[in-house]
Amino acid sequence: MRSGETLALLGESGCGKSMTAHAVAGLLDPVAEVVGGQVRLDGENLLGLGARARRRLAGPGVAMVFQDALSALNPVLTVGTQLAEPFRIHEGMSRRAAKARAVELMERVGIPEARSRADAYPHQFSGGMRQRLLIATAVALRPKVLIADEPTTALDVTVQAQIMDLLRELRGEQRTALVLITHDLGLAAEHADRVAVMYAGTVVETGPVAEVFGKPHHPYTQGLLASVPAEQHRGSRLSSIPGSPPDPGAVPAGCAFRTRCPMARERCATHRPALTGTGDGRAAACHFGKELADA
């Protein structure tokens, strides 16, 4: 990813979006095992770092905004104390100086009466305000990469728009690379520069969002886009992808999408397609990606 860019990570529930985010942020459960791939930041493989080195990167390197702000924030600490913590740990600030920076952050993310409300607890804020506080915590140290995992879940439409506008503003100010995890194609189309589509734990298509949505090069992306209700098709039967995704722990040999794919051939059952360039900065993990690109 490039500085200041937004990448939308798309896919249906259970495809591995949040697991991927936790792997990038170094937040996998201790019993989890990385079976392949790398996570590189400035040329360094983060998966090869020890726990202490990863902690040093938490904040200035990779930060994360979680789905459920109430669960992510500590219920027994004031929000001012929680926002001040990164400054005390990473920048060695005094308690007073860190508290002042925390209040500034609260003001920047749109918390009214920030100075007095810094002494309040998470449960004393609305859902939208808690999400703003979580964003403030994540961007406190101006991270190089900010991962937002379904940041507008359970918020009403107006608050959703405000949160996305805030993320866009902060991305521009800090030149942070933003990874937006969502299953909302409209949200991705409006806010992302590029998109990566996941299926069964694997990225199956990547490219500029307008081009991928305009002419997908993978059958799964085609099916995903076709299933979105459209005003011009009002009253018609909704499209769906037949079948169900495979169990993430028992993905079949060959292409994971083959049992649901209208283009599946014998080769798909034995050879898993690699993510291959299809031109113009795009790639697809499909044996027939070039055919779809040239169609």
Secondary structure as the mmCIF struct_conf table of DSSP 4:
data_model
#
loop_
_struct_conf.conf_type_id
_struct_conf.id
_struct_conf.beg_label_comp_id
_struct_conf.beg_label_asym_id
_struct_conf.beg_label_seq_id
_struct_conf.end_label_comp_id
_struct_conf.end_label_asym_id
_struct_conf.end_label_seq_id
TURN_TY1_P TURN_TY1_P1 SER A 3 GLY A 4
STRN STRN1 THR A 6 LEU A 10
TURN_TY1_P TURN_TY1_P2 SER A 13 GLY A 14
BEND BEND1 CYS A 15 GLY A 16
HELX_RH_AL_P HELX_RH_AL_P1 LYS A 17 ALA A 25
TURN_TY1_P TURN_TY1_P3 GLY A 26 GLY A 26
TURN_TY1_P TURN_TY1_P4 PRO A 30 VAL A 31
BEND BEND2 GLY A 36 GLY A 36
STRN STRN2 ARG A 40 LEU A 41
TURN_TY1_P TURN_TY1_P5 ASP A 42 GLY A 43
STRN STRN3 GLU A 44 ASN A 45
HELX_RH_3T_P HELX_RH_3T_P1 LEU A 46 GLY A 48
BEND BEND3 LEU A 49 LEU A 49
HELX_RH_AL_P HELX_RH_AL_P2 ALA A 51 LEU A 57
STRN STRN4 ALA A 58 ALA A 58
TURN_TY1_P TURN_TY1_P6 GLY A 59 GLY A 61
STRN STRN5 VAL A 62 VAL A 65
BEND BEND4 GLN A 67 GLN A 67
HELX_RH_AL_P HELX_RH_AL_P3 ALA A 69 ALA A 72
BEND BEND5 LEU A 73 LEU A 73
TURN_TY1_P TURN_TY1_P7 PRO A 75 VAL A 76
BEND BEND6 LEU A 77 LEU A 77
HELX_RH_AL_P HELX_RH_AL_P4 VAL A 79 GLU A 91
HELX_RH_AL_P HELX_RH_AL_P5 ARG A 95 ARG A 108
TURN_TY1_P TURN_TY1_P8 VAL A 109 GLY A 110
TURN_TY1_P TURN_TY1_P9 PRO A 112 GLU A 113
HELX_RH_AL_P HELX_RH_AL_P6 ALA A 114 ARG A 117
TURN_TY1_P TURN_TY1_P10 ALA A 118 ASP A 119
BEND BEND7 ALA A 120 ALA A 120
HELX_RH_3T_P HELX_RH_3T_P2 PRO A 122 GLN A 124
BEND BEND8 PHE A 125 PHE A 125
HELX_RH_AL_P HELX_RH_AL_P7 GLY A 127 VAL A 139
TURN_TY1_P TURN_TY1_P11 ALA A 140 LEU A 141
BEND BEND9 LYS A 144 LYS A 144
STRN STRN6 VAL A 145 ASP A 149
BEND BEND10 GLU A 150 GLU A 150
TURN_TY1_P TURN_TY1_P12 PRO A 151 ALA A 154
HELX_RH_AL_P HELX_RH_AL_P8 VAL A 157 GLN A 174
TURN_TY1_P TURN_TY1_P13 ARG A 175 ARG A 175
STRN STRN7 ALA A 177 THR A 182
BEND BEND11 HIS A 183 HIS A 183
HELX_RH_AL_P HELX_RH_AL_P9 LEU A 185 HIS A 191
BEND BEND12 ASP A 193 ASP A 193
STRN STRN8 ARG A 194 TYR A 199
TURN_TY1_P TURN_TY1_P14 ALA A 200 GLY A 201
STRN STRN9 THR A 202 PRO A 208
HELX_RH_AL_P HELX_RH_AL_P10 VAL A 209 GLY A 214
BEND BEND13 LYS A 215 LYS A 215
BEND BEND14 HIS A 217 HIS A 218
HELX_RH_AL_P HELX_RH_AL_P11 PRO A 219 ALA A 226
TURN_TY1_P TURN_TY1_P15 SER A 227 SER A 227
BEND BEND15 VAL A 228 VAL A 228
HELX_RH_3T_P HELX_RH_3T_P3 GLU A 231 HIS A 233
TURN_TY1_P TURN_TY1_P16 ARG A 234 GLY A 235
BEND BEND16 SER A 236 SER A 236
HELX_LH_PP_P HELX_LH_PP_P1 ARG A 237 SER A 239
BEND BEND17 PRO A 242 GLY A 243
HELX_LH_PP_P HELX_LH_PP_P2 PRO A 245 ASP A 247
TURN_TY1_P TURN_TY1_P17 PRO A 248 GLY A 249
BEND BEND18 ALA A 250 ALA A 250
HELX_LH_PP_P HELX_LH_PP_P3 VAL A 251 PRO A 252
BEND BEND19 ALA A 253 GLY A 254
TURN_TY1_P TURN_TY1_P18 ALA A 256 PHE A 257
HELX_RH_3T_P HELX_RH_3T_P4 ARG A 258 ARG A 260
TURN_TY1_P TURN_TY1_P19 PRO A 262 MET A 263
HELX_RH_3T_P HELX_RH_3T_P5 GLU A 266 ALA A 269
TURN_TY1_P TURN_TY1_P20 THR A 270 THR A 270
HELX_LH_PP_P HELX_LH_PP_P4 ARG A 272 ALA A 274
STRN STRN10 THR A 276 GLY A 279
TURN_TY1_P TURN_TY1_P21 ASP A 280 GLY A 281
STRN STRN11 ARG A 282 ALA A 284
TURN_TY1_P TURN_TY1_P22 HIS A 287 PHE A 288
HELX_RH_AL_P HELX_RH_AL_P12 GLY A 289 ASP A 294
#
